[in-house]
Amino acid sequence: YGSIYSVLTEFALSVKKEDRVFHNETLQEMMKLSQLIANVADQQELQLDSIKKKLNETLIPELNEQLEELKCKVSDEKFLEKSQTLGKTIEDLGLLEASFKACESLAEKYRTYQQALNMEASEFGLVEEIREELGLRSELWKSLQKWGTLIDRWSLMQFNSVNPNEISDKVEEFLIISKRIDKGLPENPVSSDLKSAVETFQKLVPVIKAFSSKSLDRHHCFPCTLRCYCLLYTSDAADE
């Protein structure tokens, strides 16, 4: 804007008085505006520095402390032994899962802030460790509960309503789950018992299929091995 009037002055071109006044006033306002912009930029920089400081010195250290505390709770031996009821254990793990999700959400939020502020992103390595450990422990006890439910259902089932293919598929499914859990966790009696129970039942599947043959009287040929296994399993679970 000012360059136009500089050209007019350089070539001694006449400029109206009111235009010169307007020009000077405009330059003054532009200078004020530039100063305001500079002040706002300085304030924003100070605010950003304050946010960075809060992230690095307060928020992230607090989250890391929460993660450390959570990891200790997840690693509690009670989740790898039968020291309390199955229902109570699943309930306790559910509370830990809720706490972990909150921490995981905060970690993602802080990483987003750091990226927006051109800061070095924090690793939060404990998040992955806890996810793995908590996931395996939760799956162990939930699988144990589901397996027990299946055994209860099968033990009460009339043999003429038994679907051997369905039973076989379920056994294969739990065999894969139990082996993965047993491999992923430290040696413990809970995952070993689940794996052993499923493997034992797997040996009964050919018997169940054989007794399901249409050439046999399905009303009278319920396999004793299946019923005995179911009764023994539920009896052991009750004792625990």
C-alpha positions as CSV (number, residue, x, y, z in Angstrom):
1,Y,0.0,0.0,0.0
2,G,2.7,2.5,1.0
3,S,4.8,1.8,-2.1
4,I,2.1,3.3,-4.3
5,Y,2.4,6.6,-2.5
6,S,6.2,6.4,-2.6
7,V,6.0,6.2,-6.4
8,L,3.7,9.2,-6.5
9,T,6.1,11.2,-4.3
10,E,9.1,10.1,-6.3
11,F,7.6,11.4,-9.5
12,A,6.3,14.5,-7.8
13,L,2.8,13.7,-8.7
14,S,0.2,15.7,-6.8
15,V,-1.7,13.9,-4.1
16,K,-4.8,15.3,-2.4
17,K,-4.3,16.5,1.1
18,E,-7.1,14.2,2.4
19,D,-5.4,11.3,0.6
20,R,-2.1,12.0,2.3
21,V,-3.9,12.2,5.7
22,F,-5.6,8.9,5.0
23,H,-2.3,7.3,3.9
24,N,-0.6,8.4,7.1
25,E,-3.5,7.1,9.3
26,T,-3.5,3.9,7.4
27,L,0.2,3.3,7.9
28,Q,-0.2,4.0,11.7
29,E,-3.0,1.5,11.9
30,M,-1.0,-1.1,10.0
31,M,1.9,-0.6,12.4
32,K,-0.5,-1.1,15.3
33,L,-1.9,-4.2,13.7
34,S,1.6,-5.6,13.1
35,Q,2.4,-5.0,16.7
36,L,-0.8,-6.7,17.9
37,I,0.0,-9.7,15.7
38,A,3.5,-9.9,17.1
39,N,2.2,-9.7,20.6
40,V,-0.3,-12.5,19.9
41,A,2.4,-14.6,18.4
42,D,4.6,-14.1,21.5
43,Q,1.7,-15.0,23.8
44,Q,0.9,-18.1,21.8
45,E,4.6,-19.2,21.9
46,L,4.5,-18.7,25.7
47,Q,1.3,-20.7,25.9
48,L,2.8,-23.5,23.8
49,D,5.9,-23.6,25.9
50,S,3.7,-23.9,29.0
51,I,1.8,-26.8,27.4
52,K,5.0,-28.5,26.4
53,K,6.3,-28.1,29.9
54,K,3.1,-29.5,31.5
55,L,3.2,-32.5,29.1
56,N,6.9,-33.3,29.8
57,E,7.0,-32.5,33.5
58,T,3.5,-33.4,34.8
59,L,1.1,-35.2,32.5
60,I,3.4,-37.8,30.9
61,P,5.2,-38.7,34.2
62,E,1.9,-39.1,35.9
63,L,0.6,-41.4,33.2
64,N,3.9,-43.5,33.4
65,E,3.3,-43.9,37.1
66,Q,-0.2,-45.1,36.5
67,L,1.0,-47.6,34.0
68,E,3.7,-48.9,36.4
69,E,1.1,-49.3,39.1
70,L,-1.3,-51.0,36.7
71,K,1.4,-53.4,35.5
72,C,2.1,-54.5,39.1
73,K,-1.6,-55.2,39.6
74,V,-1.8,-57.1,36.3
75,S,1.2,-59.2,37.3
76,D,-0.4,-60.2,40.6
77,E,0.0,-64.0,41.2
78,K,-3.6,-64.3,42.1
79,F,-4.4,-64.2,38.3
80,L,-2.2,-67.3,37.8
81,E,-3.5,-69.4,40.6
82,K,-6.9,-70.5,42.0
83,S,-6.8,-68.4,45.2
84,Q,-10.3,-66.9,44.6
85,T,-13.5,-67.8,42.8
86,L,-13.6,-67.7,39.0
87,G,-16.3,-65.0,39.1
88,K,-14.3,-62.7,41.4
89,T,-11.2,-63.1,39.3
90,I,-13.0,-62.2,36.1
91,E,-14.5,-59.2,37.9
92,D,-11.1,-58.0,39.1
93,L,-9.7,-58.4,35.6
94,G,-12.6,-56.4,34.2
95,L,-11.7,-53.5,36.5
96,L,-8.1,-53.6,35.4
97,E,-9.2,-53.6,31.7
98,A,-11.3,-50.5,32.3
99,S,-8.3,-48.8,33.9
100,F,-6.0,-49.9,31.1
101,K,-8.4,-48.5,28.4
102,A,-8.3,-45.1,30.2
103,C,-4.5,-45.1,30.3
104,E,-4.3,-46.2,26.7
105,S,-6.6,-43.4,25.6
106,L,-4.5,-40.8,27.5
107,A,-1.3,-42.2,25.9
108,E,-2.8,-41.8,22.4
109,K,-4.0,-38.3,23.3
110,Y,-0.6,-37.2,24.6
111,R,1.1,-38.6,21.5
112,T,-1.3,-36.5,19.3
113,Y,-0.5,-33.4,21.3
114,Q,3.3,-34.0,20.9
115,Q,2.9,-34.5,17.2
116,A,0.9,-31.2,16.9
117,L,3.6,-29.4,18.9
118,N,6.5,-30.9,16.9
119,M,7.7,-32.7,20.0
120,E,9.5,-36.0,20.2
121,A,6.7,-38.6,20.7
122,S,6.8,-40.6,24.0
123,E,7.0,-44.4,23.5
124,F,4.8,-45.5,26.4
125,G,6.2,-49.0,26.1
126,L,4.3,-50.3,29.1
127,V,1.1,-49.9,27.2
128,E,2.0,-52.8,24.9
129,E,3.3,-54.9,27.7
130,I,0.2,-54.5,29.8
131,R,-2.1,-55.1,26.8
132,E,-0.4,-58.4,26.2
133,E,-0.3,-59.6,29.8
134,L,-3.8,-58.4,30.7
135,G,-5.2,-59.8,27.5
136,L,-3.8,-63.3,28.1
137,R,-4.9,-63.4,31.8
138,S,-8.4,-62.2,30.9
139,E,-8.7,-64.7,28.1
140,L,-7.5,-67.5,30.4
141,W,-10.2,-67.0,33.0
142,K,-13.0,-66.2,30.5
143,S,-12.1,-69.3,28.5
144,L,-12.1,-71.4,31.7
145,Q,-15.6,-70.0,32.4
146,K,-16.9,-70.7,28.9
147,W,-15.4,-74.2,28.9
148,G,-17.1,-75.0,32.2
149,T,-20.4,-73.7,30.8
150,L,-20.0,-76.0,27.8
151,I,-19.3,-79.0,30.0
152,D,-22.4,-78.3,32.1
153,R,-24.5,-78.1,28.9
154,W,-23.1,-81.3,27.4
155,S,-23.4,-83.3,30.6
156,L,-27.2,-82.5,30.8
157,M,-27.8,-83.2,27.1
158,Q,-29.8,-86.2,26.0
159,F,-27.7,-88.2,23.6
160,N,-30.2,-88.1,20.8
161,S,-29.7,-84.4,20.7
162,V,-25.9,-84.5,20.7
163,N,-24.3,-82.9,17.7
164,P,-20.8,-84.5,17.4
165,N,-19.6,-82.1,14.8
166,E,-20.5,-79.1,16.9
167,I,-18.7,-80.6,19.9
168,S,-15.7,-81.4,17.8
169,D,-15.5,-77.8,16.4
170,K,-15.7,-76.4,19.9
171,V,-13.0,-78.7,21.3
172,E,-10.7,-77.7,18.4
173,E,-11.4,-74.0,19.1
174,F,-10.6,-74.3,22.8
175,L,-7.6,-76.5,22.1
176,I,-6.1,-73.6,20.0
177,I,-7.0,-71.0,22.7
178,S,-5.6,-73.1,25.6
179,K,-2.3,-73.8,23.8
180,R,-1.9,-70.1,22.9
181,I,-2.6,-69.0,26.5
182,D,-0.4,-71.7,28.1
183,K,2.5,-70.7,25.8
184,G,2.1,-66.9,26.3
185,L,1.9,-67.0,30.1
186,P,4.4,-68.0,32.7
187,E,4.0,-71.6,33.9
188,N,1.0,-71.8,36.1
189,P,-1.6,-74.3,37.2
190,V,-4.6,-72.5,35.8
191,S,-3.6,-72.5,32.1
192,S,-2.1,-76.0,32.5
193,D,-5.4,-77.3,33.9
194,L,-7.4,-75.7,31.1
195,K,-5.1,-77.1,28.4
196,S,-5.2,-80.6,30.0
197,A,-9.0,-80.6,30.4
198,V,-9.5,-79.7,26.7
199,E,-6.9,-82.2,25.5
200,T,-8.5,-84.9,27.6
201,F,-11.9,-84.2,26.2
202,Q,-10.4,-84.2,22.7
203,K,-9.7,-87.9,23.1
204,L,-13.5,-88.5,23.6
205,V,-14.5,-86.9,20.4
206,P,-14.0,-90.0,18.3
207,V,-16.0,-92.0,20.9
208,I,-18.8,-89.4,20.7
209,K,-18.9,-89.6,16.9
210,A,-18.9,-93.4,17.0
211,F,-21.8,-93.6,19.4
212,S,-23.6,-91.0,17.2
213,S,-23.8,-93.5,14.4
214,K,-27.3,-94.0,13.0
215,S,-26.8,-97.7,13.2
216,L,-26.9,-97.5,17.0
217,D,-29.8,-96.8,19.3
218,R,-29.2,-93.1,20.2
219,H,-31.7,-93.2,23.1
220,H,-29.7,-95.9,25.0
221,C,-26.1,-95.5,23.9
222,F,-25.0,-92.3,25.6
223,P,-21.3,-92.7,25.9
224,C,-20.3,-93.3,29.6
225,T,-16.9,-91.7,29.0
226,L,-18.5,-88.4,28.0
227,R,-20.9,-88.3,31.0
228,C,-18.1,-89.4,33.4
229,Y,-15.8,-86.7,32.1
230,C,-18.5,-84.1,32.5
231,L,-19.3,-85.2,36.0
232,L,-15.6,-85.3,37.1
233,Y,-14.9,-81.9,35.6
234,T,-17.9,-80.2,37.3
235,S,-17.0,-82.0,40.5
236,D,-13.4,-80.7,40.4
237,A,-14.6,-77.2,39.6
238,A,-17.0,-77.3,42.6
239,D,-14.2,-78.4,44.9
240,E,-12.2,-75.4,43.8
